[in-house]
Every structure is written in C-alpha cells, then in structure tokens.
Amino acid sequence: HFLWPLLREGGEPRILNRVRRKRDGPLLEHRILTAPLCASQPAQGFIALLRPQTTEGFTESDLAALTPKAAKLLQLLQQRIDTETGLLRWDAFEAEIARRRRRGAACVVYANLDRMHAVNDIAGFEAGDEIIRRVGQSWRERLQDVDAVATHLSGDRYAAILYEHTLNQARSWAELTREVIAALSFEGRHRGVSASFGIVAMPSATSHQHALAAAETACRVAKDRGRDRVEIYDDGDHTIIRRHDAVRISETLTAAMESDRLVLYAQPIIALAPKARPYHYEILVRVRGETGEMLSLGEFLEAAERYQLLERLDRWVVEHAVEMLAPVAARLRALGAGFAINITGQSLSQPEFADFVRIALKRKDIPPGMIDLEMTEVAAARNLKATQRFITRMAEIGSRIALDDFGTGVSSLVQLKDLDVFQIKIDGKFVRDVLNNARSRALIRALVQIAEELGLETVAEYVEDAAIASCVRDLGVHYAQGHFYGHARPFEETLDALCARPVPAAAPAPTPVCGTSAAA
C-alpha cells in the first residue's frame, strides 16, 4: 500500500529508493523498479520489482525490459476488469465466486443509480460516463477492507457479494455507500446523484444467480418506494412477488437459448431510391414457447438486460445467422443480398465481442459486406469510445454500422459527428404520424438532408400503409420497412425464396444499404 500514493500520479517507468518496515521486524531499505499499467493520469496500476538495498541496483535495461511486461499484464487485466469502473467483468466475477470457498454468512448487494437518463439528457453522455466511473471507484474504495467480490453489471448497475456479513452488516455497508454516492461532486458541481440498493442473504445452498436476481428485485422495489434507499429482500412482500415475474421471464429466455427454442426471422427493407441493393433484410428473433407458440422477443428484453443475457443472445444470433447463410453465401452474393444484425450495449462494452464476430464470419467464409451491424443510438452513445473501437474493428472486415431509433436522444446529431456509421434508421414515432404532423414531416426532411450531406442512407421504420409509404418517399427517404412491405417470416423461408430467384446477368453493385436488427 505504501507504493500506491507515491506512484498514482506517475506515468513513466522509474527507479525509487524507499524505506519499508517489515511486520514485527526491523526497518529495511529496498530498491524499487516500477512501470505503470497504462499511460493515463492517474495510472490505474503498476508492476513493481523490489530488491534489498544491499544488492546491485536496477539499470536502464531493466526498465526497458519491464515496460512490455506491464503492457502484457494490462492486456490480461483488461480481460477481467471493466475499464470504466475498475470492477470485475461478469465472467471474472463468476470465476472468482467459483474459486472462493463459502464460509459463514454472505449477502448480495445490488445497486442501480437513479434517474441516470435525466443526467444524460441534461449534461450529456460524457457526464453520465464520468458518474458511472466515479461510482465504480467509490465501490472499490468502500470494499478495500471487506472480504468481497464486486462487478459492474452494465450501464448504471453494480453488484457485490459480501462474505462474512449478516443482513444488518450488509445493510450498514450499503447505507454508508449510498451516502458516499450522494455526496459525490462532478466538475465542481453536485449533480444530485443517488442510488437504490437491494440486499438479500445468500445461504450456502443458493446460487449467486438466484441471489443476485432476488437482490435486483429488492432494488426495483427501492425505486418503486421513492429511490435513494436500501431495501431488504422479503419473499412475503407483494411488491417483490410482482417483481419476480421479471426473474421468471429471464429464466424462460435462458431455457429457450439452452434448448434451441429461439428462431430467426427476417423482414424485408425496401429500396425507395434507384441503384440500391435489391434484397436486404432485418434479422429478427422469436422465442418458441413450450407449447410451440411464437413469442416476440420484445417482452423478454428488459429482463434480459437486467440479468446480463444480452451479450449471450447477440452471440446466439450471430452464430446461427452465419450458420444458415454459409451454405448459400455465394448465391446470395451474386444476387446482391444483404443482411444485418442488431448488437446490444452489453456486447459493445465487451472488447472481445468484435473479435468474436470477425472470427464467426471468417470461419464460415461469409463475404465482406454481406452482414452489417446495427446498434441503437442510445447504446452507441452510452460508451462512445467502446463504440468507436467496435466500428473500427468491424470496418476492417467490410462490415458497416447503422444507428437504429435515430432521433430519440438529445445528442442525436453529435453521434453523426463522432461515429463512422453508414446509415440511420429514423425512429418509428416520427414515421407513424407523418401524415398528420407537420413537425414530424419537417424533422424527417431535415434528417434526410443532413444524411445526404454526410453521405449516409436513411430508413423509415414502421411504414404500415400506402399513404405513409408515399409520404416518406416524397420526403427523400432512401429505404422503408414495415408491415406494408412485408411481415417478418422465418429466416429459412426467406433464404429459400431468395435462392429461387434468378441471378441477374450482371451482378448488382453492392451500393450502401440500410441496416437491420436482430432483437426487435
């Protein structure tokens, strides 16, 4: 611990002499060679070598040798540590729980920041990201002297398992942490940040997943009862019983993935402008119920986000879509067909997800540009740097990015400046009332003009009838999607119908095309 205050502000490898007291022993003088784990200020960590003062000192060659080791160690740590908060990633969190042996009482604490959407709207996403980082830092500091393991779940949510803690002790820890969060200031201003907490005792026979779900339910109850408070899980509480529905939904989705009851569908996106890709589709997901009925994924998404299932769902969609495209990829390329898959914010925050997609496409020889990816405007802005890295990685293999639900955020135009996307999908709330609302028409017209100036394509979502279709065409929108042009149907049927079409004499040029989503 004596090194950290000394090195926290340092950014270069250095040699130090420092006096250190051994426990129950004499004062010993050491030579210390250190290198930071990153070049940021302050440093997020360091690697150090210590020698007794009586031995030969470190040299410049020692410094040079230590620096690449620090870089390698940082790479390994980033696979375990969330770069926003310094807390464990979910996989590392689960691995650490499995590694530890349970002993005595333990409690799960779950926290969710309050009204973060208001902070993002008023102060911008960068301010929101800074709050998330600072709260993560406060969690680390509060857990330094506690036998615990903690994770940043995603966005504005955090969780910890406190070992050797009773419910009362866990509540005291949560109350103090809540007060620390409430006292945080940002850029010299107090933004009124608060957090709601849920706590549950974790018997030795209970899995951490079930305990975490119960703690999250208690946290939701804390929000229902006014926010900025701590609630203890009580399975006799009627509000908590209602909240258990979300837990059951998440378990249903998990079972559907494990038993292969997810089904890919596709909905056409129609070109309104000439010289566009003739066949383009949005890949969707449906859940087959236990009795065979098809359920929309929409009702599962909120629970999937809470319980960290979205990245797993994204991976399922990518794997299965690629598997179905591979046998007919050559013919689809000749037809000029294109598809796209929606990527959620949980996947964007995982550095290794881009490599997963790249490997999946390469392994099945999917032609570059056949699959584009789509993310919502809000998900893209939530972690701008991670989104930019993801876009760059996908561009290297010819996959482009579209922004979905565009126009819903206060910083929509900023995203067009900061993100290298090829297409925007205009949010359906502008399209639905385009016939009766002059402002909606004006906004769509303005978005189309801005997009054309930037070389981007536009898509109108929720085109439900001929009148809306005619109107968005007149406004200059490039593509349209909705029930007027076709309902979603099983992906397998879509591929069969495509492959039955004749290949044109001259293969169409793969001009920029609109994006699609997987989780609608």
C-alpha positions as CSV (number, residue, x, y, z in Angstrom):
1,H,0.0,0.0,0.0
2,F,2.9,2.4,0.6
3,L,3.7,2.4,-3.2
4,W,0.3,3.4,-4.4
5,P,0.2,7.0,-3.2
6,L,3.7,7.5,-4.5
7,L,3.1,6.1,-8.0
8,R,-0.5,7.0,-8.6
9,E,0.4,10.2,-10.4
10,G,3.4,8.7,-12.2
11,G,3.3,7.8,-15.8
12,E,6.8,6.6,-16.6
13,P,9.0,3.7,-15.5
14,R,11.2,4.7,-12.7
15,I,13.7,3.6,-10.0
16,L,13.0,4.5,-6.5
17,N,14.6,4.0,-3.1
18,R,12.1,3.5,-0.3
19,V,12.2,2.5,3.3
20,R,9.8,-0.2,4.2
21,R,9.0,-1.8,7.6
22,K,8.6,-5.5,7.7
23,R,5.8,-6.6,10.1
24,D,7.3,-7.2,13.5
25,G,10.8,-6.7,12.1
26,P,13.4,-4.0,11.6
27,L,13.3,-1.2,9.0
28,L,14.6,-2.5,5.6
29,E,15.6,-0.4,2.7
30,H,14.7,-1.5,-0.8
31,R,15.4,-0.6,-4.4
32,I,12.1,-0.5,-6.4
33,L,11.6,-0.7,-10.1
34,T,8.1,0.3,-11.3
35,A,6.2,0.7,-14.6
36,P,2.6,1.9,-14.9
37,L,0.0,-0.4,-16.4
38,C,-1.2,2.4,-18.6
39,A,-0.2,5.9,-19.7
40,S,-3.3,7.6,-18.3
41,Q,-3.1,10.0,-15.5
42,P,-3.5,8.9,-12.8
43,A,-2.2,5.4,-13.5
44,Q,-4.7,2.6,-13.0
45,G,-2.0,0.3,-11.6
46,F,1.6,-0.6,-11.7
47,I,4.1,-3.5,-11.8
48,A,7.0,-3.4,-9.4
49,L,10.2,-5.3,-8.7
50,L,11.9,-5.0,-5.3
51,R,15.4,-5.8,-4.2
52,P,17.2,-5.2,-0.9
53,Q,19.2,-2.1,-0.9
54,T,22.4,-4.1,-0.3
55,T,22.1,-5.8,-3.8
56,E,23.0,-4.4,-7.2
57,G,20.8,-1.6,-8.3
58,F,18.4,-1.7,-11.3
59,T,19.6,-0.4,-14.7
60,E,18.1,1.2,-17.7
61,S,18.0,-2.2,-19.4
62,D,15.9,-3.4,-16.5
63,L,13.5,-0.5,-17.1
64,A,13.3,-1.3,-20.8
65,A,12.5,-5.0,-20.1
66,L,9.8,-4.2,-17.6
67,T,7.7,-1.9,-19.8
68,P,6.5,-4.6,-22.3
69,K,5.7,-6.9,-19.3
70,A,3.5,-4.1,-17.9
71,A,1.7,-3.8,-21.3
72,K,1.1,-7.6,-21.4
73,L,-0.2,-7.6,-17.8
74,L,-2.5,-4.7,-18.7
75,Q,-3.9,-6.7,-21.6
76,L,-4.6,-9.7,-19.3
77,L,-6.2,-7.5,-16.6
78,Q,-8.5,-5.8,-19.2
79,Q,-10.0,-9.3,-19.9
80,R,-11.0,-9.4,-16.2
81,I,-11.5,-5.8,-15.3
82,D,-14.2,-3.4,-16.5
83,T,-12.2,-0.4,-17.9
84,E,-14.9,2.1,-16.9
85,T,-15.1,1.3,-13.2
86,G,-12.1,-0.9,-12.3
87,L,-14.5,-3.6,-11.0
88,L,-14.6,-7.2,-12.3
89,R,-16.3,-8.1,-15.5
90,W,-19.2,-10.6,-15.3
91,D,-17.2,-13.6,-16.4
92,A,-14.4,-12.8,-13.9
93,F,-16.9,-12.1,-11.2
94,E,-18.4,-15.6,-11.7
95,A,-15.0,-17.2,-11.8
96,E,-13.9,-15.5,-8.6
97,I,-17.1,-16.7,-6.8
98,A,-16.4,-20.3,-8.0
99,R,-12.8,-20.0,-6.8
100,R,-13.7,-18.9,-3.3
101,R,-14.9,-21.3,-0.7
102,R,-18.1,-20.2,1.0
103,R,-17.7,-19.7,4.7
104,G,-20.2,-18.3,7.2
105,A,-22.8,-15.7,6.3
106,A,-22.8,-13.9,3.0
107,C,-25.1,-11.3,1.4
108,V,-25.6,-10.0,-2.1
109,V,-25.8,-6.2,-2.6
110,Y,-27.3,-4.8,-5.8
111,A,-27.3,-1.1,-6.7
112,N,-28.8,0.9,-9.5
113,L,-28.2,4.6,-10.0
114,D,-31.3,6.7,-10.0
115,R,-32.5,8.9,-12.9
116,M,-29.4,8.5,-15.0
117,H,-31.4,9.2,-18.1
118,A,-32.1,12.7,-16.8
119,V,-28.3,13.2,-16.3
120,N,-27.6,12.0,-19.8
121,D,-30.3,14.3,-21.3
122,I,-29.2,17.4,-19.3
123,A,-25.5,17.1,-19.0
124,G,-24.7,14.7,-21.9
125,F,-23.5,11.1,-22.1
126,E,-19.9,12.0,-21.2
127,A,-21.1,13.4,-17.8
128,G,-23.1,10.2,-17.4
129,D,-20.0,8.0,-18.1
130,E,-17.9,10.0,-15.6
131,I,-20.6,9.5,-12.9
132,I,-20.5,5.7,-13.6
133,R,-16.7,5.7,-13.4
134,R,-16.7,7.7,-10.1
135,V,-19.3,5.5,-8.5
136,G,-17.3,2.4,-9.5
137,Q,-14.3,4.0,-7.9
138,S,-16.3,4.6,-4.7
139,W,-17.3,1.0,-4.6
140,R,-13.7,-0.2,-4.9
141,E,-12.7,2.2,-2.1
142,R,-15.5,1.0,0.1
143,L,-14.6,-2.6,-0.5
144,Q,-10.9,-2.4,0.1
145,D,-11.1,-3.7,3.7
146,V,-14.0,-6.0,3.1
147,D,-14.0,-9.7,2.1
148,A,-16.0,-9.3,-1.0
149,V,-16.1,-9.7,-4.8
150,A,-17.8,-7.0,-6.9
151,T,-18.8,-6.4,-10.5
152,H,-20.0,-3.6,-12.8
153,L,-23.0,-5.3,-14.4
154,S,-23.5,-2.8,-17.2
155,G,-24.6,0.8,-17.5
156,D,-25.5,2.2,-14.1
157,R,-25.8,-1.1,-12.2
158,Y,-23.4,-2.7,-9.7
159,A,-23.3,-5.8,-7.5
160,A,-21.2,-7.3,-4.8
161,I,-21.1,-10.4,-2.6
162,L,-20.1,-9.5,0.9
163,Y,-18.7,-12.6,2.7
164,E,-18.8,-12.9,6.5
165,H,-21.6,-10.4,6.6
166,T,-25.1,-10.6,8.2
167,L,-28.0,-8.8,6.7
168,N,-27.6,-6.0,9.3
169,Q,-23.9,-5.6,8.5
170,A,-24.6,-5.6,4.7
171,R,-27.3,-3.0,5.2
172,S,-24.9,-0.8,7.2
173,W,-22.4,-1.1,4.3
174,A,-25.0,-0.3,1.7
175,E,-26.3,2.7,3.7
176,L,-22.8,4.2,4.0
177,T,-22.1,3.6,0.3
178,R,-25.4,5.2,-0.6
179,E,-24.3,8.3,1.4
180,V,-20.9,8.4,-0.3
181,I,-22.5,8.3,-3.7
182,A,-24.9,11.1,-2.8
183,A,-22.0,13.3,-1.7
184,L,-20.1,12.9,-5.0
185,S,-19.5,16.1,-7.0
186,F,-18.5,16.3,-10.7
187,E,-16.5,19.1,-12.2
188,G,-17.0,21.0,-9.1
189,R,-20.8,20.6,-9.2
190,H,-23.1,18.5,-7.1
191,R,-25.4,16.8,-9.6
192,G,-27.7,15.1,-7.1
193,V,-26.7,11.6,-8.0
194,S,-28.3,8.9,-5.9
195,A,-28.6,5.1,-5.9
196,S,-31.2,2.5,-4.9
197,F,-29.9,-0.7,-3.2
198,G,-31.3,-4.2,-2.8
199,I,-29.9,-6.8,-0.4
200,V,-30.5,-10.5,0.1
201,A,-29.0,-13.1,2.4
202,M,-27.2,-15.8,0.5
203,P,-27.5,-19.2,2.1
204,S,-24.7,-21.7,1.1
205,A,-27.2,-23.7,-0.9
206,T,-28.3,-20.8,-3.0
207,S,-26.6,-20.0,-6.4
208,H,-25.3,-16.5,-6.8
209,Q,-27.5,-16.1,-9.9
210,H,-30.7,-16.6,-7.9
211,A,-29.4,-14.4,-5.0
212,L,-28.5,-11.7,-7.5
213,A,-31.9,-11.9,-9.1
214,A,-33.6,-11.5,-5.6
215,A,-31.3,-8.6,-4.7
216,E,-32.2,-6.9,-8.0
217,T,-35.9,-7.4,-7.3
218,A,-35.4,-5.7,-3.9
219,C,-33.6,-2.8,-5.6
220,R,-36.5,-2.3,-8.0
221,V,-38.8,-2.2,-5.0
222,A,-36.5,0.5,-3.5
223,K,-37.0,2.5,-6.7
224,D,-40.8,2.0,-6.5
225,R,-40.8,3.3,-3.0
226,G,-39.0,6.6,-3.7
227,R,-35.4,5.8,-4.7
228,D,-32.2,6.6,-2.8
229,R,-32.9,3.9,-0.3
230,V,-32.0,0.4,0.8
231,E,-34.4,-2.5,0.7
232,I,-34.0,-6.0,2.2
233,Y,-35.5,-8.8,0.1
234,D,-38.6,-10.3,1.7
235,D,-40.3,-13.1,-0.2
236,G,-43.6,-12.2,1.6
237,D,-43.7,-8.7,0.2
238,H,-46.3,-8.4,-2.5
239,T,-44.3,-5.8,-4.4
240,I,-41.4,-8.2,-4.5
241,I,-43.6,-11.0,-5.7
242,R,-44.7,-9.0,-8.7
243,R,-41.0,-8.2,-9.4
244,H,-40.3,-11.9,-9.5
245,D,-42.1,-12.0,-12.9
246,A,-39.0,-10.5,-14.4
247,V,-36.9,-13.2,-12.9
248,R,-39.2,-15.9,-14.4
249,I,-39.0,-14.2,-17.8
250,S,-35.2,-14.2,-17.7
251,E,-35.2,-17.9,-16.8
252,T,-37.6,-18.7,-19.7
253,L,-35.2,-16.9,-22.1
254,T,-32.2,-18.8,-20.7
255,A,-34.0,-22.1,-21.1
256,A,-35.0,-21.1,-24.7
257,M,-31.4,-20.5,-25.6
258,E,-30.2,-23.7,-24.0
259,S,-32.9,-25.9,-25.6
260,D,-32.7,-24.2,-29.0
261,R,-36.1,-22.7,-28.9
262,L,-35.0,-19.3,-30.4
263,V,-35.9,-18.9,-34.1
264,L,-34.5,-16.4,-36.6
265,Y,-37.0,-14.4,-38.7
266,A,-36.3,-11.8,-41.4
267,Q,-38.2,-8.7,-42.5
268,P,-37.6,-7.0,-45.9
269,I,-36.3,-3.5,-46.2
270,I,-37.4,-1.9,-49.5
271,A,-35.4,0.5,-51.6
272,L,-37.2,3.7,-52.4
273,A,-34.2,5.1,-54.3
274,P,-32.7,3.8,-57.5
275,K,-29.5,1.9,-57.7
276,A,-29.8,0.4,-54.2
277,R,-29.2,-3.2,-53.1
278,P,-32.3,-5.1,-54.4
279,Y,-32.6,-7.6,-51.5
280,H,-32.0,-6.5,-47.9
281,Y,-33.4,-7.9,-44.7
282,E,-33.5,-7.3,-41.0
283,I,-32.8,-10.4,-39.0
284,L,-35.2,-10.7,-36.0
285,V,-35.6,-13.2,-33.2
286,R,-38.6,-15.0,-31.9
287,V,-39.0,-17.3,-28.9
288,R,-40.8,-20.6,-29.4
289,G,-42.9,-21.2,-26.3
290,E,-43.0,-24.6,-24.6
291,T,-46.3,-25.3,-26.4
292,G,-45.0,-24.3,-29.8
293,E,-46.4,-20.7,-30.0
294,M,-44.1,-17.9,-31.3
295,L,-43.4,-15.1,-28.9
296,S,-41.9,-11.7,-29.7
297,L,-38.6,-11.1,-28.1
298,G,-39.7,-7.6,-27.0
299,E,-41.3,-8.8,-23.8
300,F,-38.0,-10.6,-22.8
301,L,-35.6,-7.7,-23.5
302,E,-35.9,-5.8,-20.2
303,A,-35.4,-8.9,-18.1
304,A,-32.5,-10.0,-20.4
305,E,-30.8,-6.7,-19.9
306,R,-31.1,-6.8,-16.1
307,Y,-29.7,-10.3,-15.9
308,Q,-26.8,-9.9,-18.3
309,L,-28.2,-12.1,-21.0
310,L,-28.0,-9.7,-24.0
311,E,-24.4,-10.5,-25.0
312,R,-25.2,-14.2,-24.9
313,L,-28.3,-13.5,-27.0
314,D,-26.2,-11.5,-29.5
315,R,-23.7,-14.3,-29.8
316,W,-26.5,-16.8,-30.4
317,V,-27.9,-14.7,-33.2
318,V,-24.5,-14.1,-34.9
319,E,-23.6,-17.8,-34.7
320,H,-27.0,-19.1,-36.0
321,A,-27.3,-16.4,-38.7
322,V,-23.9,-17.2,-40.1
323,E,-24.5,-20.9,-39.9
324,M,-27.7,-20.5,-42.1
325,L,-26.0,-18.1,-44.5
326,A,-22.9,-20.1,-45.1
327,P,-24.3,-22.9,-47.5
328,V,-25.9,-20.3,-49.8
329,A,-23.5,-17.3,-49.4
330,A,-22.2,-17.5,-52.9
331,R,-25.6,-17.3,-54.5
332,L,-26.7,-14.6,-52.1
333,R,-23.6,-12.6,-53.1
334,A,-24.5,-13.0,-56.8
335,L,-28.0,-11.7,-56.0
336,G,-26.6,-8.7,-54.2
337,A,-28.4,-9.7,-51.0
338,G,-27.5,-8.2,-47.6
339,F,-28.4,-8.7,-44.0
340,A,-27.7,-7.1,-40.7
341,I,-27.8,-8.0,-37.1
342,N,-28.6,-5.8,-34.0
343,I,-25.8,-5.5,-31.4
344,T,-26.8,-4.5,-27.9
345,G,-25.0,-2.2,-25.5
346,Q,-23.8,-5.1,-23.3
347,S,-21.9,-6.6,-26.3
348,L,-20.4,-3.2,-27.3
349,S,-18.9,-2.9,-23.8
350,Q,-17.1,-6.2,-24.2
351,P,-13.7,-5.7,-26.0
352,E,-13.6,-9.3,-27.2
353,F,-17.0,-9.2,-28.9
354,A,-15.7,-7.6,-32.1
355,D,-13.2,-10.5,-32.5
356,F,-16.0,-13.0,-31.9
357,V,-18.0,-11.5,-34.8
358,R,-14.9,-11.3,-37.1
359,I,-14.0,-15.0,-36.3
360,A,-17.5,-16.2,-36.9
361,L,-17.7,-14.5,-40.3
362,K,-14.3,-15.7,-41.4
363,R,-14.8,-19.3,-40.2
364,K,-17.8,-19.6,-42.5
365,D,-16.4,-17.6,-45.4
366,I,-19.2,-15.0,-45.3
367,P,-18.3,-12.4,-48.0
368,P,-17.3,-9.0,-46.7
369,G,-20.2,-6.6,-46.6
370,M,-23.0,-9.2,-46.7
371,I,-23.7,-8.7,-43.0
372,D,-23.9,-5.2,-41.5
373,L,-24.5,-4.5,-37.8
374,E,-26.9,-2.2,-36.1
375,M,-27.0,-0.6,-32.7
376,T,-29.4,1.8,-31.1
377,E,-28.4,5.4,-30.8
378,V,-28.6,5.3,-27.0
379,A,-26.5,2.1,-26.8
380,A,-23.9,3.7,-29.1
381,A,-23.7,6.9,-27.0
382,R,-23.6,5.1,-23.7
383,N,-19.9,4.2,-24.1
384,L,-18.7,6.3,-27.0
385,K,-15.1,5.1,-27.0
386,A,-16.0,1.4,-26.9
387,T,-18.5,2.0,-29.8
388,Q,-15.8,3.8,-31.9
389,R,-13.4,0.9,-31.3
390,F,-16.0,-1.6,-32.3
391,I,-16.9,0.3,-35.5
392,T,-13.2,0.4,-36.5
393,R,-12.7,-3.3,-35.9
394,M,-15.8,-4.2,-38.0
395,A,-14.8,-1.8,-40.8
396,E,-11.5,-3.8,-41.2
397,I,-13.6,-6.7,-42.5
398,G,-16.1,-4.7,-44.5
399,S,-19.0,-4.7,-42.0
400,R,-20.7,-1.4,-41.6
401,I,-22.7,0.1,-38.7
402,A,-26.2,1.6,-38.7
403,L,-27.8,3.6,-36.0
404,D,-31.3,2.5,-35.0
405,D,-34.1,4.5,-33.3
406,F,-32.4,7.7,-34.6
407,G,-33.8,11.0,-33.3
408,T,-34.8,9.9,-29.9
409,G,-31.8,11.3,-28.0
410,V,-31.0,14.9,-27.3
411,S,-27.5,14.4,-28.7
412,S,-28.5,12.6,-32.0
413,L,-26.6,14.9,-34.3
414,V,-23.5,14.6,-32.1
415,Q,-23.5,10.9,-32.8
416,L,-23.3,11.5,-36.5
417,K,-20.2,13.6,-35.9
418,D,-18.5,11.2,-33.6
419,L,-19.4,7.8,-35.1
420,D,-18.5,6.5,-38.6
421,V,-21.8,5.0,-39.5
422,F,-23.3,4.4,-42.9
423,Q,-27.0,4.6,-42.3
424,I,-29.6,5.9,-39.8
425,K,-33.0,4.4,-39.2
426,I,-35.5,7.1,-38.4
427,D,-37.4,6.3,-35.2
428,G,-40.9,5.0,-35.8
429,K,-42.6,7.7,-33.7
430,F,-41.7,10.2,-36.4
431,V,-43.0,7.9,-39.2
432,R,-46.3,6.8,-37.7
433,D,-47.8,10.3,-37.6
434,V,-46.0,11.7,-40.6
435,L,-49.4,12.2,-42.4
436,N,-50.9,14.3,-39.6
437,N,-48.0,16.1,-38.0
438,A,-46.2,18.8,-39.9
439,R,-43.3,18.7,-37.4
440,S,-42.7,15.1,-38.0
441,R,-42.5,15.7,-41.7
442,A,-40.2,18.6,-41.2
443,L,-37.9,16.6,-38.9
444,I,-37.7,13.7,-41.4
445,R,-37.0,16.0,-44.3
446,A,-34.2,17.7,-42.2
447,L,-32.7,14.3,-41.2
448,V,-32.7,13.2,-44.9
449,Q,-30.9,16.4,-45.9
450,I,-28.3,16.1,-43.2
451,A,-27.8,12.4,-44.0
452,E,-27.3,13.1,-47.7
453,E,-24.8,15.9,-46.9
454,L,-22.8,13.3,-44.8
455,G,-23.1,10.5,-47.4
456,L,-25.4,8.4,-45.2
457,E,-28.5,6.4,-46.0
458,T,-31.9,6.8,-44.3
459,V,-34.5,4.2,-43.4
460,A,-38.1,4.9,-42.4
461,E,-39.3,2.3,-39.8
462,Y,-42.9,1.3,-39.2
463,V,-44.3,2.0,-42.6
464,E,-47.7,0.5,-42.2
465,D,-49.7,1.6,-45.2
466,A,-49.5,3.0,-48.8
467,A,-50.1,6.6,-47.7
468,I,-47.2,6.6,-45.3
469,A,-45.0,4.9,-47.9
470,S,-45.8,7.5,-50.5
471,C,-45.1,10.3,-48.0
472,V,-41.7,9.1,-46.8
473,R,-40.7,8.5,-50.5
474,D,-41.6,12.1,-51.3
475,L,-39.5,13.3,-48.3
476,G,-36.5,11.7,-49.9
477,V,-36.0,8.7,-47.5
478,H,-33.9,6.0,-49.2
479,Y,-35.4,2.8,-47.7
480,A,-38.6,1.8,-45.9
481,Q,-39.5,-1.1,-43.6
482,G,-42.8,-2.1,-42.1
483,H,-45.9,-4.3,-42.5
484,F,-46.9,-2.5,-45.7
485,Y,-43.9,-4.0,-47.4
486,G,-43.9,-7.4,-45.6
487,H,-44.2,-9.1,-42.3
488,A,-41.3,-10.9,-40.8
489,R,-41.2,-14.6,-41.7
490,P,-38.8,-17.5,-40.8
491,F,-35.3,-16.8,-41.9
492,E,-35.1,-20.2,-43.5
493,E,-38.1,-19.4,-45.7
494,T,-36.6,-16.1,-46.7
495,L,-33.4,-17.8,-47.8
496,D,-35.2,-20.4,-49.8
497,A,-37.2,-17.7,-51.6
498,L,-34.1,-15.7,-52.3
499,C,-32.2,-18.6,-53.7
500,A,-35.1,-19.4,-56.0
501,R,-34.7,-16.0,-57.7
502,P,-32.7,-15.8,-61.0
503,V,-29.3,-14.3,-60.7
504,P,-29.1,-11.1,-62.9
505,A,-26.9,-11.1,-65.9
506,A,-24.6,-8.5,-64.3
507,A,-24.3,-8.8,-60.5
508,P,-25.6,-5.6,-58.9
509,A,-23.0,-3.3,-57.5
510,P,-23.0,-3.5,-53.7
511,T,-24.0,0.1,-53.0
512,P,-24.5,1.2,-49.4
513,V,-27.6,-0.3,-47.9
514,C,-29.8,0.1,-44.9
515,G,-29.2,-1.7,-41.6
516,T,-31.2,-4.3,-39.8
517,S,-31.7,-5.5,-36.3
518,A,-31.8,-8.8,-34.5
519,A,-33.7,-8.2,-31.3
520,A,-36.9,-6.5,-32.4
